[in-house]
Amino acid sequence: MTSQGIRRLLHVAASGVVALTFLTGVATAADKKLRIIFVSSLGPAQPFYLPILKGFDLAGKQLDIETVFRGNQDSSLFSDPAAEKRLLQAAIATKPDGLIVSDTFPDVLAEDIKGAVAAGIPVVLTNTGFGHQKEVGALAFVGTDEHALGEIGASKLVEAGAKNVLVITTPPGAVPFVDERMDGIAKGIGSQKTTIVHMPLEQLVDQTKVVNTMVASVQKDPTIDAIFSLGSCCGPAMVAAREQLGDKAASMHFGTIDLGAPVIDALKSGKVEFAIDQQQFLEGYMPVVILANYLRYAISPVDDFYQTGPGLVTKDIADKVNALTADNFR
């Protein structure tokens, strides 16, 4: 997404808030305060999720809506699918006015989401679940096309001159959205090579193991000339691995999906060439706006895919982005 497109997106969101705030003010006194529950497999222990929660909370305050988050409270990167299913079922049982679901495990959550919709609870999918919104009857999906994230990242590295890109990833089938990103990489890499290393989930959350795996892979195969991080799981590890690779790293290319303090610092210094940004603040903010419009004014989105990214962060704008991270907008 271009910088002009991002500004237009934020302008539209801001305009919607002004309009909704005004209309809320003239609503009748009989109108009850809406309660929207957000269910996710991740939570505030993950830095990646903080902008999502910032957007969710801010939208609730601006639109006078009670916003309740139900998600993973520990530091595990990926929760048990059954755990999110239980959270979703418990949320539905309280009969909220609306539901926001990060649909990380579509096969596990689909029937419960359909049940909520059938019971008259409108649902918006966000962050994960792209392409499943029609299947479950959700009003919309807010986020990015996972396939596009992988394809754009691989293409950027090839444009930079990479011939053999190292990717650390989950076992096939373990995390659906990761599989979609890997499919995108396969397309974006074209005729060049990828060196793919699968790591079990319990190892992927261990930064030391990820760093060691990256360094060992490059040392084993000197033709590897790029590393691409699939997300917040591996961005900091990629930055650390770059430092350990010493002089070899100077002739390599580095890119990642998602931001984070180590990644932004590396972008500022030119050690990482780009980060693909989902602009996840909007993934928390816009679902509340969509549900508020629907519940208060019977306004349904025409397009069921509200695209928040991908944005591209490079050295040129890293300082500006960094200034916004302190308040969890980025």
C-alpha positions as CSV (number, residue, x, y, z in Angstrom):
1,M,0.0,0.0,0.0
2,T,1.4,3.4,-0.9
3,S,1.8,6.2,1.6
4,Q,-1.0,8.1,-0.1
5,G,-3.2,5.1,0.2
6,I,-2.4,4.7,3.9
7,R,-3.2,8.4,4.5
8,R,-6.5,8.0,2.6
9,L,-7.3,4.9,4.7
10,L,-6.7,6.7,8.0
11,H,-8.7,9.7,6.8
12,V,-11.7,7.5,6.0
13,A,-11.4,5.9,9.4
14,A,-11.2,9.2,11.1
15,S,-14.2,10.6,9.2
16,G,-16.2,7.5,10.2
17,V,-15.4,8.1,13.8
18,V,-16.6,11.7,13.7
19,A,-19.8,10.7,11.9
20,L,-20.5,7.9,14.3
21,T,-19.7,10.0,17.4
22,F,-22.2,12.6,16.2
23,L,-24.9,10.1,15.4
24,T,-24.4,8.4,18.7
25,G,-24.9,11.7,20.4
26,V,-28.4,12.1,18.9
27,A,-29.5,8.5,19.5
28,T,-32.4,8.0,21.8
29,A,-31.9,7.5,25.5
30,A,-33.4,4.0,25.2
31,D,-30.5,2.8,23.1
32,K,-28.4,0.4,25.2
33,K,-24.6,0.5,25.3
34,L,-23.2,-2.1,22.9
35,R,-20.9,-4.8,24.1
36,I,-18.4,-6.3,21.7
37,I,-16.1,-9.2,22.5
38,F,-12.8,-9.8,20.7
39,V,-11.6,-13.4,20.8
40,S,-8.0,-14.3,19.8
41,S,-5.4,-17.0,20.0
42,L,-2.8,-14.3,20.9
43,G,-2.8,-11.6,23.5
44,P,-1.0,-8.7,25.2
45,A,2.1,-10.8,26.0
46,Q,3.0,-10.6,22.3
47,P,4.3,-7.2,21.3
48,F,2.9,-7.7,17.8
49,Y,-0.6,-7.7,19.3
50,L,-0.3,-4.4,21.3
51,P,-1.3,-2.2,18.3
52,I,-4.3,-4.4,17.6
53,L,-5.5,-4.0,21.2
54,K,-4.7,-0.3,21.1
55,G,-7.0,0.1,18.1
56,F,-9.7,-2.1,19.7
57,D,-9.7,-0.1,23.0
58,L,-9.5,3.3,21.3
59,A,-12.5,2.5,19.0
60,G,-14.5,1.4,22.0
61,K,-13.8,4.7,23.8
62,Q,-14.5,6.9,20.8
63,L,-17.7,5.1,19.9
64,D,-19.0,4.6,23.5
65,I,-18.9,0.8,23.2
66,E,-17.9,-1.7,25.9
67,T,-15.0,-3.6,24.4
68,V,-13.9,-6.9,26.0
69,F,-10.8,-8.9,25.0
70,R,-10.6,-12.6,25.5
71,G,-7.3,-14.0,24.3
72,N,-4.1,-15.8,25.2
73,Q,-2.5,-14.2,28.3
74,D,0.8,-16.1,28.3
75,S,3.9,-15.6,26.1
76,S,3.3,-18.6,23.9
77,L,3.3,-17.5,20.3
78,F,0.7,-20.0,19.1
79,S,-2.0,-21.2,21.5
80,D,-3.7,-24.5,21.4
81,P,-6.6,-24.4,18.8
82,A,-8.9,-26.0,21.4
83,A,-8.1,-23.1,23.8
84,E,-9.3,-20.5,21.4
85,K,-12.4,-22.6,20.7
86,R,-13.2,-22.6,24.4
87,L,-12.7,-18.8,24.6
88,L,-15.0,-18.4,21.6
89,Q,-17.7,-20.6,23.0
90,A,-17.6,-18.8,26.4
91,A,-17.8,-15.4,24.6
92,I,-20.8,-16.5,22.6
93,A,-22.6,-17.8,25.7
94,T,-22.6,-14.3,27.2
95,K,-24.6,-13.1,24.2
96,P,-22.6,-10.0,23.2
97,D,-23.9,-7.6,20.7
98,G,-21.1,-8.3,18.3
99,L,-18.0,-10.6,18.0
100,I,-14.6,-10.0,16.6
101,V,-12.6,-13.2,16.0
102,S,-9.0,-13.7,15.0
103,D,-9.7,-16.9,13.0
104,T,-6.3,-18.5,13.4
105,F,-7.7,-22.0,13.1
106,P,-10.6,-21.9,10.6
107,D,-11.2,-25.7,10.6
108,V,-11.6,-25.6,14.4
109,L,-13.6,-22.4,14.8
110,A,-15.9,-22.4,11.8
111,E,-18.9,-24.1,13.3
112,D,-18.9,-21.9,16.4
113,I,-18.6,-18.8,14.3
114,K,-21.5,-20.0,12.1
115,G,-23.5,-20.7,15.3
116,A,-22.9,-17.2,16.6
117,V,-24.1,-15.7,13.3
118,A,-27.2,-18.0,13.3
119,A,-28.0,-16.8,16.8
120,G,-28.1,-13.2,15.6
121,I,-24.6,-12.1,16.8
122,P,-22.8,-10.3,13.9
123,V,-19.1,-11.3,13.5
124,V,-16.1,-9.6,11.9
125,L,-12.9,-11.6,11.4
126,T,-9.6,-9.8,11.9
127,N,-5.9,-10.4,11.5
128,T,-6.3,-14.1,10.6
129,G,-9.0,-15.8,8.7
130,F,-8.6,-14.1,5.3
131,G,-10.8,-15.8,2.7
132,H,-13.1,-17.5,5.3
133,Q,-15.5,-14.6,5.9
134,K,-18.1,-15.7,3.5
135,E,-17.9,-19.4,4.6
136,V,-18.8,-18.5,8.2
137,G,-21.2,-15.6,7.5
138,A,-19.0,-12.9,8.9
139,L,-19.7,-9.3,7.8
140,A,-16.1,-8.8,6.7
141,F,-12.4,-9.7,7.2
142,V,-10.1,-6.9,8.3
143,G,-6.4,-7.5,7.7
144,T,-4.2,-8.7,4.9
145,D,-4.0,-11.4,2.3
146,E,-1.5,-13.8,3.8
147,H,-0.4,-15.1,0.4
148,A,0.4,-11.5,-0.7
149,L,2.7,-11.0,2.3
150,G,4.9,-13.9,1.4
151,E,4.9,-13.1,-2.3
152,I,5.8,-9.5,-1.8
153,G,8.6,-10.3,0.6
154,A,10.1,-12.9,-1.7
155,S,9.8,-10.6,-4.7
156,K,11.5,-7.7,-2.8
157,L,14.5,-10.0,-2.0
158,V,14.8,-11.2,-5.5
159,E,14.7,-7.6,-6.8
160,A,17.6,-6.9,-4.3
161,G,19.6,-9.7,-5.9
162,A,19.0,-12.7,-3.7
163,K,19.6,-16.1,-5.2
164,N,19.0,-18.4,-2.3
165,V,16.6,-17.3,0.5
166,L,16.5,-19.0,3.9
167,V,13.1,-19.3,5.5
168,I,12.4,-20.7,9.0
169,T,8.8,-21.9,9.2
170,T,6.3,-24.2,10.9
171,P,5.6,-27.7,9.8
172,P,3.1,-27.9,7.0
173,G,-0.5,-27.8,8.3
174,A,0.4,-26.6,11.8
175,V,-0.7,-23.0,11.3
176,P,-2.9,-22.3,8.2
177,F,-1.9,-18.7,7.7
178,V,1.8,-19.6,7.7
179,D,1.1,-22.1,5.0
180,E,-0.5,-19.3,3.0
181,R,2.6,-17.1,3.4
182,M,4.8,-20.0,2.3
183,D,2.7,-20.4,-0.8
184,G,3.2,-16.7,-1.5
185,I,6.9,-17.1,-1.1
186,A,7.0,-20.0,-3.6
187,K,5.3,-17.7,-6.2
188,G,7.4,-14.6,-5.4
189,I,10.7,-16.3,-5.5
190,G,10.3,-17.2,-9.1
191,S,13.3,-19.1,-10.6
192,Q,15.5,-18.4,-7.5
193,K,16.0,-20.9,-4.6
194,T,14.5,-21.1,-1.1
195,T,16.1,-23.1,1.7
196,I,13.3,-24.0,4.0
197,V,13.8,-25.2,7.5
198,H,10.7,-26.5,9.5
199,M,10.7,-26.0,13.2
200,P,8.2,-27.4,15.7
201,L,6.0,-24.7,17.3
202,E,7.6,-25.2,20.7
203,Q,11.0,-24.5,19.2
204,L,9.9,-21.6,17.1
205,V,9.0,-19.6,20.2
206,D,12.6,-20.1,21.5
207,Q,14.6,-17.2,20.1
208,T,17.9,-18.8,20.9
209,K,17.0,-21.9,18.9
210,V,15.8,-19.9,16.0
211,V,19.0,-17.8,15.9
212,N,21.2,-20.9,16.1
213,T,19.2,-22.6,13.3
214,M,19.6,-19.5,11.1
215,V,23.3,-19.2,11.7
216,A,23.9,-22.9,11.3
217,S,22.0,-23.0,8.0
218,V,24.0,-20.2,6.5
219,Q,27.3,-21.8,7.7
220,K,26.2,-25.1,6.2
221,D,25.3,-23.7,2.8
222,P,27.4,-20.7,1.8
223,T,25.1,-20.1,-1.2
224,I,22.4,-18.7,1.1
225,D,22.5,-15.0,0.5
226,A,19.2,-13.8,2.1
227,I,17.0,-14.5,5.1
228,F,13.3,-13.8,5.2
229,S,11.4,-13.8,8.5
230,L,7.8,-15.0,8.2
231,G,6.6,-12.8,11.1
232,S,7.0,-11.5,14.6
233,C,8.2,-15.0,15.6
234,C,11.4,-14.7,13.7
235,G,12.2,-11.0,13.1
236,P,14.2,-10.4,16.3
237,A,16.0,-13.7,15.8
238,M,16.9,-12.7,12.2
239,V,18.4,-9.4,13.5
240,A,20.4,-11.3,16.1
241,A,21.5,-13.9,13.5
242,R,22.7,-11.1,11.2
243,E,25.0,-9.9,14.0
244,Q,26.4,-13.4,14.6
245,L,27.1,-13.9,10.9
246,G,29.7,-11.1,10.9
247,D,31.3,-10.2,7.6
248,K,29.2,-12.7,5.8
249,A,26.1,-10.7,6.6
250,A,27.4,-7.7,4.7
251,S,26.8,-9.5,1.4
252,M,23.4,-10.8,2.3
253,H,19.9,-9.4,2.2
254,F,17.4,-9.4,5.1
255,G,13.6,-8.8,5.1
256,T,10.7,-9.6,7.4
257,I,7.0,-9.5,7.8
258,D,6.0,-7.5,10.9
259,L,7.8,-4.8,12.9
260,G,9.1,-4.8,16.5
261,A,11.9,-2.9,18.3
262,P,14.9,-4.9,17.1
263,V,13.6,-4.8,13.5
264,I,12.9,-1.1,13.5
265,D,16.4,-0.4,14.9
266,A,17.9,-2.6,12.2
267,L,15.8,-0.8,9.5
268,K,17.1,2.5,10.8
269,S,20.7,1.3,10.5
270,G,20.2,-0.3,7.1
271,K,20.9,-3.8,8.4
272,V,17.4,-5.0,7.4
273,E,16.2,-3.7,4.0
274,F,12.5,-3.8,4.6
275,A,9.6,-4.9,6.8
276,I,6.2,-5.7,5.5
277,D,3.7,-4.0,7.8
278,Q,0.2,-5.3,8.4
279,Q,-0.7,-2.0,10.1
280,Q,-2.4,-4.0,12.8
281,F,-3.7,-1.0,14.7
282,L,-6.5,-0.9,12.1
283,E,-7.1,-4.7,12.6
284,G,-8.3,-3.8,16.1
285,Y,-9.9,-0.5,15.3
286,M,-11.9,-1.0,12.1
287,P,-13.9,-4.2,13.2
288,V,-15.4,-2.1,16.0
289,V,-16.4,0.7,13.5
290,I,-17.9,-1.9,11.1
291,L,-19.9,-3.5,13.9
292,A,-21.1,-0.2,15.3
293,N,-22.3,0.9,11.9
294,Y,-24.1,-2.4,11.5
295,L,-25.7,-2.6,14.9
296,R,-26.7,1.0,15.2
297,Y,-27.6,1.9,11.7
298,A,-28.0,-1.4,9.7
299,I,-25.1,-0.4,7.5
300,S,-23.3,-3.4,6.0
301,P,-19.9,-3.2,4.3
302,V,-20.1,-3.6,0.5
303,D,-16.7,-5.2,0.3
304,D,-16.1,-8.0,2.8
305,F,-12.4,-7.5,2.7
306,Y,-11.1,-4.4,4.5
307,Q,-7.4,-4.3,3.6
308,T,-5.1,-2.9,6.2
309,G,-1.9,-3.7,4.4
310,P,0.6,-4.6,3.3
311,G,2.5,-1.4,4.0
312,L,6.2,-1.3,3.4
313,V,8.6,0.1,6.0
314,T,12.2,0.9,4.9
315,K,15.0,3.0,6.3
316,D,13.4,6.2,4.9
317,I,10.4,6.1,7.3
318,A,11.8,3.9,10.1
319,D,12.3,6.9,12.5
320,K,8.7,8.1,12.0
321,V,7.3,4.6,12.6
322,N,9.6,4.2,15.6
323,A,8.2,7.3,17.2
324,L,4.7,5.8,17.0
325,T,5.6,2.5,18.7
326,A,5.9,3.9,22.2
327,D,2.1,4.4,22.2
328,N,1.5,1.1,20.4
329,F,0.1,2.7,17.3
330,R,2.7,0.8,15.3
